[in-house]
Amino acid sequence: MKRSFGIVSVVVSALIFAGCQEAKSKSPDPNAATKIDGKVIQTVATGESSKEQKEVKVGDQGPDWKGLTGTDDKQHSLKDLEKEKAVVIIFTCNTCPVAQAYEDRLNKLATDYKDKGVSVVAINVNKDERNNLDAMKQRVEKKGLSYAYLTDPSQDSARQYGATCTPHVFLLDGHRKIVYTGAIDDNMDESNVKQHSLQDAVDAVLAGKEPSVAVTKQFGCGIRYE
Protein backbone atom coordinates (compact mmCIF):
# COMPACT_ATOMS: atom_id res chain seq x y z
CA MET A 1 0.00 0.00 0.00
CA LYS A 2 2.77 2.44 0.93
CA ARG A 3 4.59 1.65 -2.30
CA SER A 4 1.44 2.28 -4.36
CA PHE A 5 0.87 5.60 -2.62
CA GLY A 6 4.45 6.55 -3.36
CA ILE A 7 4.06 5.75 -7.04
CA VAL A 8 0.86 7.82 -7.26
CA SER A 9 2.60 10.75 -5.56
CA VAL A 10 5.44 10.60 -8.06
CA VAL A 11 3.02 10.53 -11.01
CA VAL A 12 1.01 13.50 -9.71
CA SER A 13 4.19 15.47 -9.07
CA ALA A 14 5.36 14.79 -12.61
CA LEU A 15 2.05 15.97 -14.06
CA ILE A 16 2.19 19.21 -12.09
CA PHE A 17 5.76 19.75 -13.23
CA ALA A 18 4.81 19.32 -16.88
CA GLY A 19 1.62 21.35 -16.74
CA CYS A 20 2.56 24.39 -14.74
CA GLN A 21 6.29 24.95 -14.55
CA GLU A 22 7.42 28.51 -13.99
CA ALA A 23 10.16 29.15 -16.50
CA LYS A 24 12.68 30.83 -14.25
CA SER A 25 13.77 27.43 -13.03
CA LYS A 26 13.80 23.92 -14.45
CA SER A 27 12.68 22.50 -11.12
CA PRO A 28 8.94 22.12 -10.41
CA ASP A 29 7.19 25.14 -8.94
CA PRO A 30 5.74 24.02 -5.58
CA ASN A 31 2.98 26.60 -6.03
CA ALA A 32 1.91 25.33 -9.44
CA ALA A 33 -1.66 24.49 -10.35
CA THR A 34 -2.94 22.21 -13.05
CA LYS A 35 -5.86 19.98 -13.92
CA ILE A 36 -5.54 16.28 -13.14
CA ASP A 37 -8.40 13.86 -13.69
CA GLY A 38 -10.83 16.75 -14.04
CA LYS A 39 -9.78 18.44 -10.82
CA VAL A 40 -7.79 21.62 -10.35
CA ILE A 41 -4.86 21.27 -8.00
CA GLN A 42 -4.34 24.72 -6.58
CA THR A 43 -1.98 26.49 -4.25
CA VAL A 44 -1.10 30.11 -3.59
CA ALA A 45 2.43 31.45 -3.82
CA THR A 46 4.12 32.27 -0.55
CA GLY A 47 7.71 32.29 0.56
CA GLU A 48 10.32 34.85 1.46
CA SER A 49 9.27 37.36 -1.20
CA SER A 50 5.73 37.45 0.23
CA LYS A 51 7.06 39.49 3.13
CA GLU A 52 7.66 42.34 0.69
CA GLN A 53 4.13 42.23 -0.69
CA LYS A 54 1.33 44.44 0.54
CA GLU A 55 -1.91 42.87 1.64
CA VAL A 56 -4.68 44.88 0.02
CA LYS A 57 -8.26 44.11 0.87
CA VAL A 58 -11.73 44.99 -0.31
CA GLY A 59 -12.41 48.64 0.45
CA ASP A 60 -8.79 49.73 -0.02
CA GLN A 61 -7.84 52.18 -2.71
CA GLY A 62 -6.40 50.31 -5.68
CA PRO A 63 -2.64 50.92 -5.82
CA ASP A 64 -1.59 53.15 -8.69
CA TRP A 65 0.62 51.91 -11.49
CA LYS A 66 2.09 53.71 -14.46
CA GLY A 67 4.64 53.45 -17.24
CA LEU A 68 3.87 49.83 -18.06
CA THR A 69 4.56 48.86 -21.66
CA GLY A 70 1.79 47.05 -23.51
CA THR A 71 1.84 44.71 -26.45
CA ASP A 72 0.83 47.79 -28.48
CA ASP A 73 4.25 49.29 -27.55
CA LYS A 74 2.51 52.14 -25.71
CA GLN A 75 2.98 53.18 -22.09
CA HIS A 76 -0.04 52.55 -19.91
CA SER A 77 -1.15 53.80 -16.50
CA LEU A 78 -4.17 53.40 -14.25
CA LYS A 79 -4.82 57.12 -14.61
CA ASP A 80 -5.44 56.61 -18.34
CA LEU A 81 -8.64 54.82 -17.36
CA GLU A 82 -10.02 57.52 -15.05
CA LYS A 83 -13.26 57.84 -17.06
CA GLU A 84 -14.08 54.15 -16.80
CA LYS A 85 -16.83 52.98 -14.46
CA ALA A 86 -14.80 49.92 -13.47
CA VAL A 87 -11.36 48.45 -14.11
CA VAL A 88 -10.59 44.74 -14.04
CA ILE A 89 -6.92 44.05 -13.30
CA ILE A 90 -5.67 40.52 -13.82
CA PHE A 91 -2.16 39.41 -12.99
CA THR A 92 -1.48 36.67 -15.50
CA CYS A 93 1.18 35.19 -17.78
CA ASN A 94 1.71 33.36 -21.07
CA THR A 95 2.66 29.94 -19.79
CA CYS A 96 0.47 28.90 -16.86
CA PRO A 97 -2.19 26.43 -18.06
CA VAL A 98 -4.72 27.94 -15.66
CA ALA A 99 -4.10 31.44 -17.03
CA GLN A 100 -4.32 30.10 -20.59
CA ALA A 101 -7.64 28.44 -19.83
CA TYR A 102 -9.14 31.81 -18.92
CA GLU A 103 -7.93 33.84 -21.91
CA ASP A 104 -11.06 33.32 -24.01
CA ARG A 105 -13.32 34.11 -21.06
CA LEU A 106 -11.44 37.32 -20.33
CA ASN A 107 -11.55 38.24 -24.00
CA LYS A 108 -15.32 37.84 -24.03
CA LEU A 109 -15.66 39.87 -20.83
CA ALA A 110 -13.55 42.66 -22.30
CA THR A 111 -15.57 42.70 -25.52
CA ASP A 112 -19.00 42.45 -23.87
CA TYR A 113 -18.33 45.23 -21.35
CA LYS A 114 -16.18 47.61 -23.39
CA ASP A 115 -19.12 49.86 -24.29
CA LYS A 116 -20.40 49.74 -20.71
CA GLY A 117 -17.42 51.62 -19.31
CA VAL A 118 -15.36 48.65 -18.14
CA SER A 119 -11.69 48.15 -19.00
CA VAL A 120 -9.88 44.84 -18.66
CA VAL A 121 -6.14 45.06 -18.09
CA ALA A 122 -3.82 42.05 -17.84
CA ILE A 123 -0.39 42.49 -16.29
CA ASN A 124 2.45 39.99 -16.67
CA VAL A 125 5.24 40.26 -14.09
CA ASN A 126 7.07 37.04 -14.94
CA LYS A 127 10.58 37.76 -16.15
CA ASP A 128 11.58 34.67 -18.12
CA GLU A 129 11.99 34.53 -21.89
CA ARG A 130 8.62 32.87 -22.47
CA ASN A 131 6.90 35.82 -20.80
CA ASN A 132 8.83 38.76 -22.21
CA LEU A 133 7.17 41.44 -24.34
CA ASP A 134 7.91 39.72 -27.65
CA ALA A 135 6.39 36.48 -26.38
CA MET A 136 3.38 38.42 -25.09
CA LYS A 137 2.86 39.98 -28.52
CA GLN A 138 2.90 36.52 -30.08
CA ARG A 139 0.32 35.34 -27.54
CA VAL A 140 -1.95 38.29 -28.28
CA GLU A 141 -1.76 37.62 -32.01
CA LYS A 142 -2.32 33.90 -31.62
CA LYS A 143 -5.34 34.26 -29.33
CA GLY A 144 -6.72 37.50 -30.73
CA LEU A 145 -6.77 39.14 -27.33
CA SER A 146 -8.62 42.45 -27.29
CA TYR A 147 -7.76 43.63 -23.78
CA ALA A 148 -4.63 45.51 -22.76
CA TYR A 149 -1.74 43.17 -21.97
CA LEU A 150 1.10 44.88 -20.11
CA THR A 151 4.52 43.83 -18.91
CA ASP A 152 5.98 44.82 -15.56
CA PRO A 153 9.47 43.35 -15.16
CA SER A 154 9.92 45.37 -11.96
CA GLN A 155 7.11 43.26 -10.45
CA ASP A 156 6.13 46.32 -8.41
CA SER A 157 2.49 46.36 -9.49
CA ALA A 158 1.94 42.76 -8.39
CA ARG A 159 3.68 43.39 -5.07
CA GLN A 160 1.54 46.46 -4.44
CA TYR A 161 -1.63 44.47 -4.98
CA GLY A 162 -0.36 41.38 -3.20
CA ALA A 163 -0.92 39.15 -6.22
CA THR A 164 0.01 35.57 -5.49
CA CYS A 165 -0.73 33.55 -8.62
CA THR A 166 -1.75 33.69 -12.25
CA PRO A 167 -4.52 34.52 -12.74
CA HIS A 168 -5.33 36.75 -9.76
CA VAL A 169 -8.09 39.34 -10.22
CA PHE A 170 -8.73 42.73 -8.64
CA LEU A 171 -11.84 44.72 -9.56
CA LEU A 172 -11.79 48.48 -9.01
CA ASP A 173 -14.96 50.59 -8.99
CA GLY A 174 -15.39 54.10 -10.34
CA HIS A 175 -13.58 55.54 -7.32
CA ARG A 176 -10.79 53.02 -7.89
CA LYS A 177 -11.48 51.19 -4.66
CA ILE A 178 -11.09 47.43 -4.60
CA VAL A 179 -14.55 45.87 -4.54
CA TYR A 180 -13.70 42.31 -5.54
CA THR A 181 -10.61 40.13 -5.45
CA GLY A 182 -9.82 36.50 -6.15
CA ALA A 183 -10.73 34.16 -8.99
CA ILE A 184 -12.44 34.81 -12.32
CA ASP A 185 -14.93 32.02 -11.67
CA ASP A 186 -15.02 28.72 -9.84
CA ASN A 187 -13.69 26.24 -12.41
CA MET A 188 -10.81 26.08 -14.83
CA ASP A 189 -13.07 23.99 -17.11
CA GLU A 190 -15.56 26.47 -18.53
CA SER A 191 -18.20 23.79 -19.06
CA ASN A 192 -18.29 23.18 -15.30
CA VAL A 193 -18.49 26.78 -14.10
CA LYS A 194 -21.27 27.41 -11.59
CA GLN A 195 -20.28 30.77 -10.14
CA HIS A 196 -19.33 33.66 -12.44
CA SER A 197 -17.83 35.62 -9.56
CA LEU A 198 -15.97 38.33 -11.48
CA GLN A 199 -18.76 38.99 -13.98
CA ASP A 200 -21.32 39.14 -11.17
CA ALA A 201 -19.12 41.65 -9.34
CA VAL A 202 -18.78 43.80 -12.47
CA ASP A 203 -22.55 43.76 -12.97
CA ALA A 204 -23.03 44.85 -9.36
CA VAL A 205 -20.66 47.80 -9.77
CA LEU A 206 -22.41 48.94 -12.93
CA ALA A 207 -25.73 48.75 -11.07
CA GLY A 208 -24.33 50.94 -8.30
CA LYS A 209 -24.27 48.09 -5.80
CA GLU A 210 -21.64 46.24 -3.83
CA PRO A 211 -20.84 42.72 -5.05
CA SER A 212 -22.69 40.11 -3.01
CA VAL A 213 -19.48 38.06 -3.04
CA ALA A 214 -16.43 40.31 -2.68
CA VAL A 215 -13.70 37.73 -2.06
CA THR A 216 -13.07 34.31 -3.58
CA LYS A 217 -10.08 31.99 -3.52
CA GLN A 218 -7.71 32.65 -6.40
CA PHE A 219 -6.06 29.61 -7.98
CA GLY A 220 -3.31 29.18 -10.54
CA CYS A 221 0.45 29.06 -10.90
CA GLY A 222 2.39 30.82 -8.18
CA ILE A 223 4.09 34.08 -9.18
CA ARG A 224 7.84 33.71 -8.82
CA TYR A 225 9.00 36.97 -7.31
CA GLU A 226 12.65 37.99 -7.49
C-alpha positions in Angstrom: 0.0 0.0 0.0 2.8 2.4 0.9 4.6 1.7 -2.3 1.4 2.3 -4.4 0.9 5.6 -2.6 4.5 6.6 -3.4 4.1 5.8 -7.0 0.9 7.8 -7.3 2.6 10.7 -5.6 5.4 10.6 -8.1 3.0 10.5 -11.0 1.0 13.5 -9.7 4.2 15.5 -9.1 5.4 14.8 -12.6 2.1 16.0 -14.1 2.2 19.2 -12.1 5.8 19.7 -13.2 4.8 19.3 -16.9 1.6 21.3 -16.7 2.6 24.4 -14.7 6.3 24.9 -14.5 7.4 28.5 -14.0 10.2 29.1 -16.5 12.7 30.8 -14.3 13.8 27.4 -13.0 13.8 23.9 -14.5 12.7 22.5 -11.1 8.9 22.1 -10.4 7.2 25.1 -8.9 5.7 24.0 -5.6 3.0 26.6 -6.0 1.9 25.3 -9.4 -1.7 24.5 -10.4 -2.9 22.2 -13.1 -5.9 20.0 -13.9 -5.5 16.3 -13.1 -8.4 13.9 -13.7 -10.8 16.7 -14.0 -9.8 18.4 -10.8 -7.8 21.6 -10.3 -4.9 21.3 -8.0 -4.3 24.7 -6.6 -2.0 26.5 -4.2 -1.1 30.1 -3.6 2.4 31.4 -3.8 4.1 32.3 -0.5 7.7 32.3 0.6 10.3 34.8 1.5 9.3 37.4 -1.2 5.7 37.4 0.2 7.1 39.5 3.1 7.7 42.3 0.7 4.1 42.2 -0.7 1.3 44.4 0.5 -1.9 42.9 1.6 -4.7 44.9 0.0 -8.3 44.1 0.9 -11.7 45.0 -0.3 -12.4 48.6 0.5 -8.8 49.7 0.0 -7.8 52.2 -2.7 -6.4 50.3 -5.7 -2.6 50.9 -5.8 -1.6 53.2 -8.7 0.6 51.9 -11.5 2.1 53.7 -14.5 4.6 53.5 -17.2 3.9 49.8 -18.1 4.6 48.9 -21.7 1.8 47.1 -23.5 1.8 44.7 -26.4 0.8 47.8 -28.5 4.2 49.3 -27.5 2.5 52.1 -25.7 3.0 53.2 -22.1 0.0 52.5 -19.9 -1.2 53.8 -16.5 -4.2 53.4 -14.2 -4.8 57.1 -14.6 -5.4 56.6 -18.3 -8.6 54.8 -17.4 -10.0 57.5 -15.1 -13.3 57.8 -17.1 -14.1 54.1 -16.8 -16.8 53.0 -14.5 -14.8 49.9 -13.5 -11.4 48.5 -14.1 -10.6 44.7 -14.0 -6.9 44.1 -13.3 -5.7 40.5 -13.8 -2.2 39.4 -13.0 -1.5 36.7 -15.5 1.2 35.2 -17.8 1.7 33.4 -21.1 2.7 29.9 -19.8 0.5 28.9 -16.9 -2.2 26.4 -18.1 -4.7 27.9 -15.7 -4.1 31.4 -17.0 -4.3 30.1 -20.6 -7.6 28.4 -19.8 -9.1 31.8 -18.9 -7.9 33.8 -21.9 -11.1 33.3 -24.0 -13.3 34.1 -21.1 -11.4 37.3 -20.3 -11.5 38.2 -24.0 -15.3 37.8 -24.0 -15.7 39.9 -20.8 -13.5 42.7 -22.3 -15.6 42.7 -25.5 -19.0 42.5 -23.9 -18.3 45.2 -21.4 -16.2 47.6 -23.4 -19.1 49.9 -24.3 -20.4 49.7 -20.7 -17.4 51.6 -19.3 -15.4 48.6 -18.1 -11.7 48.1 -19.0 -9.9 44.8 -18.7 -6.1 45.1 -18.1 -3.8 42.1 -17.8 -0.4 42.5 -16.3 2.5 40.0 -16.7 5.2 40.3 -14.1 7.1 37.0 -14.9 10.6 37.8 -16.2 11.6 34.7 -18.1 12.0 34.5 -21.9 8.6 32.9 -22.5 6.9 35.8 -20.8 8.8 38.8 -22.2 7.2 41.4 -24.3 7.9 39.7 -27.6 6.4 36.5 -26.4 3.4 38.4 -25.1 2.9 40.0 -28.5 2.9 36.5 -30.1 0.3 35.3 -27.5 -2.0 38.3 -28.3 -1.8 37.6 -32.0 -2.3 33.9 -31.6 -5.3 34.3 -29.3 -6.7 37.5 -30.7 -6.8 39.1 -27.3 -8.6 42.4 -27.3 -7.8 43.6 -23.8 -4.6 45.5 -22.8 -1.7 43.2 -22.0 1.1 44.9 -20.1 4.5 43.8 -18.9 6.0 44.8 -15.6 9.5 43.3 -15.2 9.9 45.4 -12.0 7.1 43.3 -10.5 6.1 46.3 -8.4 2.5 46.4 -9.5 1.9 42.8 -8.4 3.7 43.4 -5.1 1.5 46.5 -4.4 -1.6 44.5 -5.0 -0.4 41.4 -3.2 -0.9 39.2 -6.2 0.0 35.6 -5.5 -0.7 33.6 -8.6 -1.8 33.7 -12.3 -4.5 34.5 -12.7 -5.3 36.8 -9.8 -8.1 39.3 -10.2 -8.7 42.7 -8.6 -11.8 44.7 -9.6 -11.8 48.5 -9.0 -15.0 50.6 -9.0 -15.4 54.1 -10.3 -13.6 55.5 -7.3 -10.8 53.0 -7.9 -11.5 51.2 -4.7 -11.1 47.4 -4.6 -14.6 45.9 -4.5 -13.7 42.3 -5.5 -10.6 40.1 -5.4 -9.8 36.5 -6.2 -10.7 34.2 -9.0 -12.4 34.8 -12.3 -14.9 32.0 -11.7 -15.0 28.7 -9.8 -13.7 26.2 -12.4 -10.8 26.1 -14.8 -13.1 24.0 -17.1 -15.6 26.5 -18.5 -18.2 23.8 -19.1 -18.3 23.2 -15.3 -18.5 26.8 -14.1 -21.3 27.4 -11.6 -20.3 30.8 -10.1 -19.3 33.7 -12.4 -17.8 35.6 -9.6 -16.0 38.3 -11.5 -18.8 39.0 -14.0 -21.3 39.1 -11.2 -19.1 41.6 -9.3 -18.8 43.8 -12.5 -22.6 43.8 -13.0 -23.0 44.9 -9.4 -20.7 47.8 -9.8 -22.4 48.9 -12.9 -25.7 48.8 -11.1 -24.3 50.9 -8.3 -24.3 48.1 -5.8 -21.6 46.2 -3.8 -20.8 42.7 -5.0 -22.7 40.1 -3.0 -19.5 38.1 -3.0 -16.4 40.3 -2.7 -13.7 37.7 -2.1 -13.1 34.3 -3.6 -10.1 32.0 -3.5 -7.7 32.6 -6.4 -6.1 29.6 -8.0 -3.3 29.2 -10.5 0.5 29.1 -10.9 2.4 30.8 -8.2 4.1 34.1 -9.2 7.8 33.7 -8.8 9.0 37.0 -7.3 12.6 38.0 -7.5 
